[in-house]
Structures are given as C-alpha cells and as structure tokens.
Amino acid sequence: MKSRNVVMAMVGAGLALGALAAPAASADTHRLSAPCASPSGQKINISWGDGHQSVTVYYNNHCNQKRAIELTYSGIGGIPVTDCFVAPARTKDSKKMPTANPRSVKITSRGSC
C-alpha cells in the first residue's frame, strides 16, 4: 500500500511539473506575399505574430528590387499610425517594430517609406 501511494504521488508530481513546463498558448502567425516586378514568378514573403509589446516582421525578399513594408496601428483616440521599413532586394531578415498588434500590414510596390 505504501509503494502505491509513493507511485501515485510521483505521478501526481510529474503531471504538475508537466503542466508548469507546458508552453504558453502561441500567438497567431500571419503571412503575406506579393509578386516581384523581376524576376518573373518570384515573390516577397513576410510573416508576423501577435506580440504583446512589439511585433517582429520576418521577410524573405526574392525580388531584384527593395520593397517597403507598412504596418498601421490604432493610435491614441483610434487615429491610425503608420510605421514603415524597407526590405532590401534579395534579402532574408527580420525587423522588430516597437508597437504590437498592427491593424493592417501591406507590402508596397515602391522601395521607400
């Protein structure tokens, strides 16, 4: 009987530790692509998650031209605030933006903000 209680206690402790070590619910990952002017058939791909204090945008630009990525947020009083950065041609990288949860994200056809 004593060994059974010890086993049950160990199983209970293991379950409790498993619950503590379980990863937090993951935020949604959003993706967006846009075609390149050149080379034909290639795209720029971006992805971002729903951050709490900031958002990191990951990009993979297969285009021969740089592309601007615009993020729009709700500012004070609901006034839209736009933040922008440029993804250089033929580059894979990421950019951390200081504000979380953009309202909209778009890849522009121009290469500047």
N, CA, C and O atoms as a Tinker XYZ file with bonds, in Angstrom:
   452  protein
     1  N      0.822000   -1.189000    0.000000    73     2
     2  CA     0.000000    0.000000    0.000000    64     1     3
     3  C      0.869000    1.256000    0.000000    63     2     4     5
     4  O      0.560000    2.242000   -0.670000    81     3
     5  N      1.977000    1.203000    0.774000    73     3     6
     6  CA     2.862000    2.346000    0.862000    64     5     7
     7  C      3.501000    2.633000   -0.498000    63     6     8     9
     8  O      3.611000    3.793000   -0.897000    81     7
     9  N      3.926000    1.577000   -1.219000    73     7    10
    10  CA     4.551000    1.785000   -2.525000    64     9    11
    11  C      3.548000    2.364000   -3.529000    63    10    12    13
    12  O      3.922000    3.159000   -4.391000    81    11
    13  N      2.304000    1.976000   -3.419000    73    11    14
    14  CA     1.276000    2.514000   -4.311000    64    13    15
    15  C      1.096000    4.018000   -4.077000    63    14    16    17
    16  O      0.955000    4.777000   -5.035000    81    15
    17  N      1.100000    4.450000   -2.824000    73    15    18
    18  CA     0.959000    5.874000   -2.505000    64    17    19
    19  C      2.145000    6.667000   -3.036000    63    18    20    21
    20  O      1.986000    7.785000   -3.527000    81    19
    21  N      3.347000    6.077000   -2.934000    73    19    22
    22  CA     4.549000    6.754000   -3.430000    64    21    23
    23  C      4.460000    6.907000   -4.944000    63    22    24    25
    24  O      4.767000    7.971000   -5.482000    81    23
    25  N      4.042000    5.848000   -5.631000    73    23    26
    26  CA     3.904000    5.897000   -7.087000    64    25    27
    27  C      2.865000    6.939000   -7.480000    63    26    28    29
    28  O      3.094000    7.724000   -8.401000    81    27
    29  N      1.733000    6.956000   -6.799000    73    27    30
    30  CA     0.684000    7.930000   -7.108000    64    29    31
    31  C      1.175000    9.356000   -6.869000    63    30    32    33
    32  O      0.859000   10.266000   -7.636000    81    31
    33  N      1.945000    9.543000   -5.805000    73    31    34
    34  CA     2.488000   10.869000   -5.508000    64    33    35
    35  C      3.465000   11.290000   -6.596000    63    34    36    37
    36  O      3.474000   12.451000   -7.005000    81    35
    37  N      4.292000   10.352000   -7.070000    73    35    38
    38  CA     5.259000   10.672000   -8.123000    64    37    39
    39  C      4.546000   10.996000   -9.432000    63    38    40    41
    40  O      4.937000   11.924000  -10.139000    81    39
    41  N      3.513000   10.244000   -9.754000    73    39    42
    42  CA     2.741000   10.513000  -10.968000    64    41    43
    43  C      2.083000   11.886000  -10.859000    63    42    44    45
    44  O      2.107000   12.664000  -11.813000    81    43
    45  N      1.500000   12.186000   -9.708000    73    43    46
    46  CA     0.870000   13.491000   -9.500000    64    45    47
    47  C      1.875000   14.624000   -9.622000    63    46    48    49
    48  O      1.581000   15.656000  -10.226000    81    47
    49  N      3.070000   14.437000   -9.048000    73    47    50
    50  CA     4.111000   15.462000   -9.137000    64    49    51
    51  C      4.559000   15.635000  -10.584000    63    50    52    53
    52  O      4.797000   16.756000  -11.035000    81    51
    53  N      4.672000   14.524000  -11.309000    73    51    54
    54  CA     5.064000   14.594000  -12.721000    64    53    55
    55  C      4.043000   15.350000  -13.551000    63    54    56    57
    56  O      4.408000   16.148000  -14.414000    81    55
    57  N      2.774000   15.104000  -13.296000    73    55    58
    58  CA     1.724000   15.825000  -14.018000    64    57    59
    59  C      1.754000   17.310000  -13.693000    63    58    60    61
    60  O      1.562000   18.148000  -14.574000    81    59
    61  N      1.995000   17.634000  -12.429000    73    59    62
    62  CA     2.064000   19.042000  -12.027000    64    61    63
    63  C      3.242000   19.726000  -12.702000    63    62    64    65
    64  O      3.106000   20.847000  -13.191000    81    63
    65  N      4.399000   19.066000  -12.739000    73    63    66
    66  CA     5.564000   19.649000  -13.404000    64    65    67
    67  C      5.321000   19.785000  -14.901000    63    66    68    69
    68  O      5.731000   20.771000  -15.514000    81    67
    69  N      4.654000   18.796000  -15.486000    73    67    70
    70  CA     4.330000   18.870000  -16.909000    64    69    71
    71  C      3.440000   20.056000  -17.216000    63    70    72    73
    72  O      3.604000   20.714000  -18.244000    81    71
    73  N      2.502000   20.331000  -16.334000    73    71    74
    74  CA     1.616000   21.478000  -16.533000    64    73    75
    75  C      2.389000   22.784000  -16.419000    63    74    76    77
    76  O      2.108000   23.735000  -17.149000    81    75
    77  N      3.360000   22.839000  -15.511000    73    75    78
    78  CA     4.165000   24.048000  -15.365000    64    77    79
    79  C      5.076000   24.254000  -16.563000    63    78    80    81
    80  O      5.322000   25.390000  -16.968000    81    79
    81  N      5.579000   23.164000  -17.134000    73    79    82
    82  CA     6.521000   23.263000  -18.240000    64    81    83
    83  C      5.830000   23.392000  -19.590000    63    82    84    85
    84  O      6.495000   23.619000  -20.601000    81    83
    85  N      4.527000   23.254000  -19.624000    73    83    86
    86  CA     3.811000   23.337000  -20.895000    64    85    87
    87  C      3.971000   24.731000  -21.485000    63    86    88    89
    88  O      3.906000   25.723000  -20.759000    81    87
    89  N      4.178000   24.813000  -22.794000    73    87    90
    90  CA     4.349000   26.129000  -23.406000    64    89    91
    91  C      3.053000   26.933000  -23.354000    63    90    92    93
    92  O      1.954000   26.379000  -23.363000    81    91
    93  N      3.213000   28.238000  -23.299000    73    91    94
    94  CA     2.045000   29.118000  -23.305000    64    93    95
    95  C      1.362000   29.018000  -24.663000    63    94    96    97
    96  O      1.975000   28.603000  -25.646000    81    95
    97  N      0.119000   29.393000  -24.709000    73    95    98
    98  CA    -0.611000   29.358000  -25.972000    64    97    99
    99  C      0.093000   30.265000  -26.975000    63    98   100   101
   100  O      0.392000   31.419000  -26.671000    81    99
   101  N      0.355000   29.747000  -28.158000    73    99   102
   102  CA     1.087000   30.520000  -29.148000    64   101   103
   103  C      0.171000   31.547000  -29.806000    63   102   104   105
   104  O     -1.022000   31.313000  -30.000000    81   103
   105  N      0.759000   32.683000  -30.139000    73   103   106
   106  CA     0.014000   33.732000  -30.819000    64   105   107
   107  C     -0.157000   33.340000  -32.285000    63   106   108   109
   108  O      0.626000   32.557000  -32.822000    81   107
   109  N     -1.170000   33.884000  -32.913000    73   107   110
   110  CA    -1.390000   33.604000  -34.325000    64   109   111
   111  C     -0.226000   34.131000  -35.149000    63   110   112   113
   112  O      0.327000   35.191000  -34.859000    81   111
   113  N      0.136000   33.378000  -36.179000    73   111   114
   114  CA     1.143000   33.822000  -37.132000    64   113   115
   115  C      0.416000   34.225000  -38.405000    63   114   116   117
   116  O     -0.405000   33.472000  -38.928000    81   115
   117  N      0.723000   35.411000  -38.895000    73   115   118
   118  CA     0.094000   35.940000  -40.100000    64   117   119
   119  C      1.122000   35.940000  -41.223000    63   118   120   121
   120  O      2.310000   36.150000  -40.976000    81   119
   121  N      0.680000   35.709000  -42.443000    73   119   122
   122  CA     1.574000   35.663000  -43.593000    64   121   123
   123  C      0.998000   36.496000  -44.734000    63   122   124   125
   124  O     -0.215000   36.627000  -44.894000    81   123
   125  N      1.930000   37.061000  -45.531000    73   123   126
   126  CA     1.529000   37.868000  -46.673000    64   125   127
   127  C      2.615000   37.751000  -47.735000    63   126   128   129
   128  O      3.800000   37.693000  -47.404000    81   127
   129  N      2.227000   37.717000  -48.999000    73   127   130
   130  CA     3.172000   37.659000  -50.118000    64   129   131
   131  C      2.756000   38.663000  -51.175000    63   130   132   133
   132  O      1.591000   39.050000  -51.259000    81   131
   133  N      3.728000   39.082000  -51.986000    73   131   134
   134  CA     3.456000   39.964000  -53.120000    64   133   135
   135  C      4.413000   39.592000  -54.245000    63   134   136   137
   136  O      5.565000   39.244000  -53.989000    81   135
   137  N      3.941000   39.663000  -55.498000    73   135   138
   138  CA     4.808000   39.289000  -56.622000    64   137   139
   139  C      5.901000   40.327000  -56.866000    63   138   140   141
   140  O      5.747000   41.505000  -56.545000    81   139
   141  N      6.996000   39.863000  -57.438000    73   139   142
   142  CA     8.111000   40.744000  -57.803000    64   141   143
   143  C      7.883000   41.321000  -59.198000    63   142   144   145
   144  O      7.244000   40.692000  -60.041000    81   143
   145  N      8.411000   42.527000  -59.434000    73   143   146
   146  CA     8.440000   43.074000  -60.791000    64   145   147
   147  C      9.445000   42.259000  -61.606000    63   146   148   149
   148  O      9.222000   41.970000  -62.782000    81   147
   149  N     10.551000   41.897000  -60.962000    73   147   150
   150  CA    11.535000   40.989000  -61.556000    64   149   151
   151  C     12.291000   40.316000  -60.414000    63   150   152   153
   152  O     12.508000   40.945000  -59.379000    81   151
   153  N     12.691000   39.081000  -60.566000    73   151   154
   154  CA    12.424000   38.195000  -61.695000    64   153   155
   155  C     10.982000   37.699000  -61.685000    63   154   156   157
   156  O     10.345000   37.592000  -60.637000    81   155
   157  N     10.502000   37.409000  -62.854000    73   155   158
   158  CA     9.132000   36.939000  -63.030000    64   157   159
   159  C      8.900000   35.646000  -62.253000    63   158   160   161
   160  O      9.739000   34.745000  -62.258000    81   159
   161  N      7.764000   35.570000  -61.596000    73   159   162
   162  CA     7.404000   34.360000  -60.858000    64   161   163
   163  C      7.915000   34.311000  -59.426000    63   162   164   165
   164  O      7.570000   33.388000  -58.688000    81   163
   165  N      8.722000   35.271000  -59.017000    73   163   166
   166  CA     9.245000   35.305000  -57.650000    64   165   167
   167  C      8.368000   36.203000  -56.782000    63   166   168   169
   168  O      7.548000   36.964000  -57.296000    81   167
   169  N      8.545000   36.109000  -55.446000    73   167   170
   170  CA     7.716000   36.879000  -54.508000    64   169   171
   171  C      8.550000   37.375000  -53.335000    63   170   172   173
   172  O      9.655000   36.896000  -53.081000    81   171
   173  N      7.988000   38.349000  -52.631000    73   171   174
   174  CA     8.471000   38.707000  -51.305000    64   173   175
   175  C      7.460000   38.110000  -50.330000    63   174   176   177
   176  O      6.252000   38.264000  -50.511000    81   175
   177  N      7.951000   37.434000  -49.306000    73   175   178
   178  CA     7.104000   36.791000  -48.304000    64   177   179
   179  C      7.397000   37.413000  -46.945000    63   178   180   181
   180  O      8.557000   37.618000  -46.587000    81   179
   181  N      6.351000   37.709000  -46.194000    73   179   182
   182  CA     6.538000   38.223000  -44.840000    64   181   183
   183  C      5.633000   37.460000  -43.881000    63   182   184   185
   184  O      4.612000   36.898000  -44.279000    81   183
   185  N      6.027000   37.450000  -42.613000    73   183   186
   186  CA     5.187000   36.868000  -41.563000    64   185   187
   187  C      5.412000   37.642000  -40.278000    63   186   188   189
   188  O      6.471000   38.238000  -40.076000    81   187
   189  N      4.408000   37.630000  -39.407000    73   187   190
   190  CA     4.489000   38.305000  -38.117000    64   189   191
   191  C      3.494000   37.658000  -37.172000    63   190   192   193
   192  O      2.539000   37.013000  -37.604000    81   191
   193  N      3.723000   37.834000  -35.892000    73   191   194
   194  CA     2.827000   37.294000  -34.871000    64   193   195
   195  C      2.158000   38.409000  -34.099000    63   194   196   197
   196  O      2.474000   39.585000  -34.281000    81   195
   197  N      1.233000   38.033000  -33.237000    73   195   198
   198  CA     0.540000   38.999000  -32.387000    64   197   199
   199  C      1.334000   39.175000  -31.100000    63   198   200   201
   200  O      1.144000   38.416000  -30.149000    81   199
   201  N      2.210000   40.152000  -31.058000    73   199   202
   202  CA     3.006000   40.400000  -29.864000    64   201   203
   203  C      2.239000   41.218000  -28.844000    63   202   204   205
   204  O      1.220000   41.829000  -29.165000    81   203
   205  N      2.732000   41.230000  -27.612000    73   203   206
   206  CA     2.081000   41.998000  -26.551000    64   205   207
   207  C      2.646000   43.410000  -26.448000    63   206   208   209
   208  O      1.914000   44.352000  -26.146000    81   207
   209  N      3.957000   43.562000  -26.699000    73   207   210
   210  CA     4.581000   44.877000  -26.583000    64   209   211
   211  C      5.242000   45.328000  -27.873000    63   210   212   213
   212  O      5.447000   46.524000  -28.081000    81   211
   213  N      5.574000   44.389000  -28.734000    73   211   214
   214  CA     6.198000   44.705000  -30.011000    64   213   215
   215  C      5.822000   43.607000  -30.996000    63   214   216   217
   216  O      5.203000   42.609000  -30.627000    81   215
   217  N      6.204000   43.803000  -32.249000    73   215   218
   218  CA     5.967000   42.778000  -33.265000    64   217   219
   219  C      7.234000   42.656000  -34.104000    63   218   220   221
   220  O      7.827000   43.663000  -34.491000    81   219
   221  N      7.643000   41.427000  -34.382000    73   219   222
   222  CA     8.784000   41.180000  -35.254000    64   221   223
   223  C      8.250000   40.697000  -36.591000    63   222   224   225
   224  O      7.491000   39.730000  -36.664000    81   223
   225  N      8.661000   41.392000  -37.651000    73   223   226
   226  CA     8.257000   41.029000  -39.007000    64   225   227
   227  C      9.435000   40.305000  -39.651000    63   226   228   229
   228  O     10.540000   40.842000  -39.731000    81   227
   229  N      9.188000   39.090000  -40.103000    73   227   230
   230  CA    10.202000   38.299000  -40.795000    64   229   231
   231  C      9.933000   38.425000  -42.288000    63   230   232   233
   232  O      8.790000   38.307000  -42.729000    81   231
   233  N     10.990000   38.665000  -43.068000    73   231   234
   234  CA    10.790000   38.802000  -44.504000    64   233   235
   235  C     11.836000   38.017000  -45.282000    63   234   236   237
   236  O     12.960000   37.811000  -44.823000    81   235
   237  N     11.431000   37.584000  -46.477000    73   235   238
   238  CA    12.312000   36.905000  -47.413000    64   237   239
   239  C     11.994000   37.505000  -48.777000    63   238   240   241
   240  O     11.013000   37.133000  -49.421000    81   239
   241  N     12.841000   38.441000  -49.207000    73   239   242
   242  CA    12.604000   39.184000  -50.438000    64   241   243
   243  C     13.378000   38.525000  -51.579000    63   242   244   245
   244  O     14.600000   38.646000  -51.656000    81   243
   245  N     12.671000   37.836000  -52.452000    73   243   246
   246  CA    13.284000   37.184000  -53.613000    64   245   247
   247  C     13.372000   38.133000  -54.807000    63   246   248   249
   248  O     13.883000   37.751000  -55.860000    81   247
   249  N     12.887000   39.351000  -54.659000    73   247   250
   250  CA    12.835000   40.322000  -55.754000    64   249   251
   251  C     14.198000   40.966000  -56.005000    63   250   252   253
   252  O     15.068000   40.982000  -55.135000    81   251
   253  N     14.361000   41.500000  -57.225000    73   251   254
   254  CA    15.573000   42.245000  -57.569000    64   253   255
   255  C     15.464000   43.709000  -57.155000    63   254   256   257
   256  O     16.381000   44.489000  -57.413000    81   255
   257  N     14.371000   44.090000  -56.526000    73   255   258
   258  CA    14.188000   45.464000  -56.063000    64   257   259
   259  C     13.775000   45.455000  -54.593000    63   258   260   261
   260  O     13.155000   44.507000  -54.112000    81   259
   261  N     14.133000   46.530000  -53.891000    73   259   262
   262  CA    13.735000   46.632000  -52.483000    64   261   263
   263  C     12.243000   46.920000  -52.412000    63   262   264   265
   264  O     11.661000   47.463000  -53.351000    81   263
   265  N     11.628000   46.553000  -51.291000    73   263   266
   266  CA    10.193000   46.737000  -51.098000    64   265   267
   267  C      9.940000   47.317000  -49.718000    63   266   268   269
   268  O     10.584000   46.925000  -48.745000    81   267
   269  N      9.003000   48.252000  -49.633000    73   267   270
   270  CA     8.616000   48.841000  -48.353000    64   269   271
   271  C      7.487000   48.022000  -47.740000    63   270   272   273
   272  O      6.588000   47.559000  -48.443000    81   271
   273  N      7.544000   47.849000  -46.428000    73   271   274
   274  CA     6.511000   47.135000  -45.685000    64   273   275
   275  C      5.912000   48.118000  -44.691000    63   274   276   277
   276  O      6.623000   48.669000  -43.850000    81   275
   277  N      4.605000   48.337000  -44.788000    73   275   278
   278  CA     3.902000   49.304000  -43.939000    64   277   279
   279  C      3.004000   48.585000  -42.944000    63   278   280   281
   280  O      2.253000   47.680000  -43.307000    81   279
   281  N      3.089000   48.996000  -41.692000    73   279   282
   282  CA     2.229000   48.473000  -40.633000    64   281   283
   283  C      1.412000   49.635000  -40.089000    63   282   284   285
   284  O      1.968000   50.688000  -39.776000    81   283
   285  N      0.109000   49.459000  -39.974000    73   283   286
   286  CA    -0.773000   50.500000  -39.455000    64   285   287
   287  C     -1.346000   50.051000  -38.118000    63   286   288   289
   288  O     -1.837000   48.931000  -37.985000    81   287
   289  N     -1.277000   50.934000  -37.137000    73   287   290
   290  CA    -1.747000   50.664000  -35.775000    64   289   291
   291  C     -2.846000   51.654000  -35.419000    63   290   292   293
   292  O     -2.995000   52.689000  -36.068000    81   291
   293  N     -3.608000   51.331000  -34.390000    73   291   294
   294  CA    -4.565000   52.282000  -33.829000    64   293   295
   295  C     -3.834000   53.109000  -32.786000    63   294   296   297
   296  O     -3.366000   52.580000  -31.778000    81   295
   297  N     -3.739000   54.398000  -33.031000    73   295   298
   298  CA    -3.080000   55.280000  -32.085000    64   297   299
   299  C     -4.053000   55.795000  -31.039000    63   298   300   301
   300  O     -5.150000   55.260000  -30.879000    81   299
   301  N     -3.648000   56.824000  -30.335000    73   299   302
   302  CA    -4.485000   57.434000  -29.306000    64   301   303
   303  C     -5.755000   57.974000  -29.959000    63   302   304   305
   304  O     -5.694000   58.681000  -30.965000    81   303
   305  N     -6.891000   57.635000  -29.383000    73   303   306
   306  CA    -8.172000   58.074000  -29.919000    64   305   307
   307  C     -8.564000   57.358000  -31.204000    63   306   308   309
   308  O     -9.461000   57.813000  -31.914000    81   307
   309  N     -7.902000   56.243000  -31.514000    73   307   310
   310  CA    -8.231000   55.484000  -32.717000    64   309   311
   311  C     -7.645000   56.040000  -34.000000    63   310   312   313
   312  O     -7.939000   55.544000  -35.087000    81   311
   313  N     -6.811000   57.076000  -33.879000    73   311   314
   314  CA    -6.190000   57.675000  -35.061000    64   313   315
   315  C     -5.148000   56.702000  -35.614000    63   314   316   317
   316  O     -4.291000   56.241000  -34.860000    81   315
   317  N     -5.197000   56.374000  -36.915000    73   315   318
   318  CA    -4.232000   55.430000  -37.478000    64   317   319
   319  C     -2.811000   55.993000  -37.479000    63   318   320   321
   320  O     -2.582000   57.149000  -37.835000    81   319
   321  N     -1.871000   55.149000  -37.074000    73   319   322
   322  CA    -0.448000   55.488000  -37.064000    64   321   323
   323  C      0.257000   54.457000  -37.939000    63   322   324   325
   324  O      0.067000   53.254000  -37.755000    81   323
   325  N      1.072000   54.920000  -38.891000    73   323   326
   326  CA     1.760000   54.012000  -39.804000    64   325   327
   327  C      3.247000   53.981000  -39.500000    63   326   328   329
   328  O      3.875000   55.018000  -39.288000    81   327
   329  N      3.797000   52.779000  -39.482000    73   327   330
   330  CA     5.231000   52.559000  -39.317000    64   329   331
   331  C      5.691000   51.806000  -40.555000    63   330   332   333
   332  O      4.944000   50.981000  -41.080000    81   331
   333  N      6.891000   52.068000  -41.031000    73   331   334
   334  CA     7.345000   51.505000  -42.290000    64   333   335
   335  C      8.826000   51.160000  -42.210000    63   334   336   337
   336  O      9.589000   51.826000  -41.511000    81   335
   337  N      9.227000   50.119000  -42.927000    73   335   338
   338  CA    10.644000   49.810000  -43.104000    64   337   339
   339  C     10.839000   49.215000  -44.488000    63   338   340   341
   340  O      9.878000   48.793000  -45.131000    81   339
   341  N     12.097000   49.184000  -44.948000    73   339   342
   342  CA    12.415000   48.696000  -46.285000    64   341   343
   343  C     13.113000   47.349000  -46.194000    63   342   344   345
   344  O     14.060000   47.175000  -45.426000    81   343
   345  N     12.629000   46.393000  -46.995000    73   343   346
   346  CA    13.271000   45.082000  -47.126000    64   345   347
   347  C     14.175000   45.150000  -48.356000    63   346   348   349
   348  O     13.675000   45.253000  -49.476000    81   347
   349  N     15.505000   45.093000  -48.168000    73   347   350
   350  CA    16.415000   45.167000  -49.315000    64   349   351
   351  C     16.194000   44.013000  -50.302000    63   350   352   353
   352  O     15.669000   42.961000  -49.938000    81   351
   353  N     16.601000   44.231000  -51.545000    73   351   354
   354  CA    16.472000   43.201000  -52.577000    64   353   355
   355  C     17.270000   41.962000  -52.198000    63   354   356   357
   356  O     18.358000   42.050000  -51.629000    81   355
   357  N     16.698000   40.800000  -52.527000    73   355   358
   358  CA    17.364000   39.508000  -52.345000    64   357   359
   359  C     17.894000   39.306000  -50.929000    63   358   360   361
   360  O     19.033000   38.878000  -50.742000    81   359
   361  N     17.065000   39.616000  -49.931000    73   359   362
   362  CA    17.483000   39.535000  -48.529000    64   361   363
   363  C     16.446000   38.791000  -47.704000    63   362   364   365
   364  O     15.241000   38.920000  -47.919000    81   363
   365  N     16.946000   38.008000  -46.751000    73   363   366
   366  CA    16.095000   37.334000  -45.766000    64   365   367
   367  C     16.539000   37.841000  -44.401000    63   366   368   369
   368  O     17.706000   37.700000  -44.036000    81   367
   369  N     15.608000   38.435000  -43.638000    73   367   370
   370  CA    15.971000   39.028000  -42.348000    64   369   371
   371  C     14.692000   39.258000  -41.543000    63   370   372   373
   372  O     13.625000   38.753000  -41.893000    81   371
   373  N     14.814000   40.020000  -40.473000    73   371   374
   374  CA    13.655000   40.378000  -39.657000    64   373   375
   375  C     13.831000   41.791000  -39.133000    63   374   376   377
   376  O     14.939000   42.326000  -39.093000    81   375
   377  N     12.719000   42.382000  -38.734000    73   375   378
   378  CA    12.723000   43.743000  -38.189000    64   377   379
   379  C     11.758000   43.787000  -37.017000    63   378   380   381
   380  O     10.583000   43.446000  -37.155000    81   379
   381  N     12.263000   44.212000  -35.853000    73   379   382
   382  CA    11.414000   44.345000  -34.668000    64   381   383
   383  C     10.812000   45.744000  -34.649000    63   382   384   385
   384  O     11.529000   46.744000  -34.668000    81   383
   385  N      9.492000   45.797000  -34.611000    73   383   386
   386  CA     8.774000   47.062000  -34.590000    64   385   387
   387  C      8.344000   47.352000  -33.149000    63   386   388   389
   388  O      7.988000   46.425000  -32.423000    81   387
   389  N      8.370000   48.614000  -32.722000    73   387   390
   390  CA     8.145000   48.944000  -31.314000    64   389   391
   391  C      6.701000   48.839000  -30.824000    63   390   392   393
   392  O      6.461000   48.912000  -29.619000    81   391
   393  N      5.746000   48.671000  -31.720000    73   391   394
   394  CA     4.340000   48.613000  -31.321000    64   393   395
   395  C      3.756000   47.262000  -31.699000    63   394   396   397
   396  O      4.096000   46.705000  -32.743000    81   395
   397  N      2.878000   46.733000  -30.852000    73   395   398
   398  CA     2.306000   45.401000  -31.082000    64   397   399
   399  C      0.966000   45.468000  -31.804000    63   398   400   401
   400  O      0.330000   46.519000  -31.874000    81   399
   401  N      0.558000   44.335000  -32.335000    73   399   402
   402  CA    -0.758000   44.111000  -32.940000    64   401   403
   403  C     -1.149000   45.139000  -33.999000    63   402   404   405
   404  O     -2.045000   45.954000  -33.774000    81   403
   405  N     -0.484000   45.105000  -35.151000    73   403   406
   406  CA    -0.878000   46.028000  -36.216000    64   405   407
   407  C     -2.293000   45.737000  -36.703000    63   406   408   409
   408  O     -2.728000   44.586000  -36.740000    81   407
   409  N     -2.996000   46.791000  -37.071000    73   407   410
   410  CA    -4.347000   46.690000  -37.609000    64   409   411
   411  C     -4.312000   46.182000  -39.049000    63   410   412   413
   412  O     -5.163000   45.396000  -39.466000    81   411
   413  N     -3.309000   46.648000  -39.800000    73   411   414
   414  CA    -3.126000   46.174000  -41.168000    64   413   415
   415  C     -1.641000   46.179000  -41.511000    63   414   416   417
   416  O     -0.862000   46.960000  -40.964000    81   415
   417  N     -1.271000   45.297000  -42.423000    73   415   418
   418  CA     0.107000   45.195000  -42.903000    64   417   419
   419  C      0.031000   45.099000  -44.414000    63   418   420   421
   420  O     -0.784000   44.349000  -44.952000    81   419
   421  N      0.888000   45.865000  -45.112000    73   419   422
   422  CA     0.888000   45.761000  -46.568000    64   421   423
   423  C      2.304000   45.893000  -47.103000    63   422   424   425
   424  O      3.153000   46.575000  -46.530000    81   423
   425  N      2.527000   45.212000  -48.226000    73   423   426
   426  CA     3.791000   45.287000  -48.944000    64   425   427
   427  C      3.550000   46.239000  -50.107000    63   426   428   429
   428  O      2.688000   45.984000  -50.948000    81   427
   429  N      4.296000   47.324000  -50.162000    73   427   430
   430  CA     4.081000   48.305000  -51.225000    64   429   431
   431  C      4.938000   47.954000  -52.438000    63   430   432   433
   432  O      5.900000   47.194000  -52.329000    81   431
   433  N      4.585000   48.509000  -53.581000    73   431   434
   434  CA     5.359000   48.260000  -54.795000    64   433   435
   435  C      6.563000   49.191000  -54.881000    63   434   436   437
   436  O      7.461000   48.980000  -55.696000    81   435
   437  N      6.580000   50.209000  -54.050000    73   435   438
   438  CA     7.719000   51.132000  -54.064000    64   437   439
   439  C      8.800000   50.640000  -53.099000    63   438   440   441
   440  O      8.531000   49.812000  -52.229000    81   439
   441  N      9.991000   51.142000  -53.254000    73   439   442
   442  CA    11.107000   50.692000  -52.433000    64   441   443
   443  C     11.511000   51.670000  -51.359000    63   442   444   445
   444  O     12.631000   51.606000  -50.852000    81   443
   445  N     10.608000   52.588000  -50.996000    73   443   446
   446  CA    10.932000   53.547000  -49.936000    64   445   447
   447  C      9.694000   53.817000  -49.100000    63   446   448   449
   448  O      8.565000   53.571000  -49.526000    81   447
   449  N      9.931000   54.329000  -47.902000    73   447   450
   450  CA     8.826000   54.630000  -46.981000    64   449   451
   451  C      8.373000   56.068000  -47.137000    63   450   452
   452  O      7.453000   56.504000  -46.446000    81   451
